[in-house]
């Protein structure tokens, strides 16, 4: 791990080729949080491809408008969702409609990391 950051919305662990995001319980993920993602991209990845892993340990809501902006991040190459909760997996089907990047669901973090690493 290169760095660990804490934000209003949750914690982000930064690795060489990807980030792992754990959102806080009960948060509403809003488009304004993309500013933090863009800042992380500029600081840690700049013009290198990277992946995003959403480790869904907590329950929270997502405003789907956030994905319109997330899709514009040119070097974000893939989006993985890790959850054992069936509702979280079902919600990810909706998210697929908004993201341009490949998105895949996993029940274990190591599987998600392996997939992301294969794409960057």
N, C-alpha and C positions, 0 to 999 in steps of 0.2 A: 504494500500500500504506500502510495506517495504522500497522501494527505487525507485528513478527515476534517470536514467542515460542518458547522451547525448553522442552520438557517431558521427563520420563522416557521417554515413548513416542515422541517425535518433534518435528517443527517445525510450527508453525502460522503461516501468513501471514494477517493480518487486513486485509480490504478493506472498502469502504463497505457492501456488501450481502451479503458472503459471506466464508467462510474457506476456505483451502486447507490441507489437512493432509497431511504426508508422514511416514508412520510409519517408525520405525527398523527396520533389517534384523533379522529374527529375533524381534521382540517378539511377545508375546501381548496382544492388545487386550482388556482386561478391563472389566467394568462400573464399576470404581472410577474409570476415566478419564472417565466422564461428569461427575464433579464438576468437572473442569477445563473441560469444554465448557459447563457451566452457569455457571461463573464468567466465562468469556469472553462468554457471552450477556448476563449481567448488566452487564458492564463496557462492551461495545462495541455491543450491539444492544438491550438492555433490552426495550422493548416493540415494537421494529420487526421486521418479517420479515427473515429471513436464510437463506442457503443454505450447505450443507456440500459441499465438493468434496474427495474422497479421491483424491489423486494417488499412484497406486500404483507408485512407482519401485522399491520394495524388496519383498522377500518376508517375509511375517509371517502370523500366525494371528489369527483373530478369534473370541472367545467370543460366540456369537450372542445370549446373554442381554443383552449391552450394548444391543441394539436396542430391547428393551422399555422401557428408561429413556430412550433417545434419542428414541423416539416420543412421549414425554410432554412434550418441550420445545415449548411451544405456538407459539412464533414461528419455529421451524425449518420452513421451507416445502418444501424439496426437498433431495435427496441425489444428488450426481453422482459417478460413479466414472470415473476416467481411467486407462486401462492399455492397453498394446499386447500384454500377456501373456494368452494365451487362457485359462489357468488362473484368473487373476484375474477375467476376465469370467465364466467359469463359476461361480465362487464367488459372484459378485454375484447370481446367480439365487436362491441360498439366502437371501441377505440381504433380497431383496424380500419374502419371506414374513414377515419380522419387523418391518419398518418400515411405519409408517402413511403416512409422507410419500411423495410420488412419488420414484422412483429411476430414473435413466437412466445408461446406459453410453456412454462416449466413448473414442475413441483419441487425441484431442488436447485439450489444456487450453483453448485458445481456444473450442472448440465447447462445452465444459462451462460455461465462464464465460458465454457468450452465452445458453445455456439457463437457467442459474440467474438471470441478470439479467432474463430475460423473465418469471420467476415472482415475483420480489420487487418 
